[in-house]
């Protein structure tokens, strides 16, 4: 039986052309179905589905706790106090805080998606941050940044900024949407120029802010309770 390399050159070119006609449309359709472009980065957080070396762990500057991530079979969870029932640390922003961002900055218009869940009332989120000041211990901490947070009453967008040399924050946007505990929600945050468009549970709203950076890191934070994260994707 002849191999492709043993065929005459004109016949080989014809074969390559035919394969292109067959394969390229199916590849194009799969990319379109996934959101229009190949992702900048994509992973699942199940065991073996991601690499810690692809991420930078970032500290909350408002406390000493520097939470890591706990690997579960099909997801990761934030580091929470041991031996305490979840209801006791629900709402604890400092001591339940674990956060990380993809190690490479992204630029321009991007869409970030992550499937997440909360076990009581709050508060997994997607974060966008332009840079990270280092503390006296050499740990990277959040400075100015944006958080898009889901919880039992809906979605909040928090804007962190420096005021009088200290990190301050305000609620910049919100949507009242009843969300259920222990339920997987794909949260989508689309950054287009100076606008964020947030979608979750069939609801969408927009938020405009001149302070949105052109180049930034994207990632996830679990806090104010036990949170689960199942996947993460960022694409242009």
Secondary structure, 3 states (H helix, E strand, C coil): CCCHHHCCHHHHHHHHHHHHHHHHHHHHHHHHHCCCCCCCEEEECCCCCCCHHHEEECECCCCCCCECEEECCCCEEECCCCCCCHHHHCCCCCCCCEEEEECCCEECCEEEEEEEEECCCEEEEEEEECCCCECCCCCEECCCEEEEEEECCEEEEEEEEEECCEEEEEEEEEEECCCCCCCCEEEEEEEECCEEEEEECCEEEEEECCCCCCEEEEEEEECCCCEEECEEEEEC
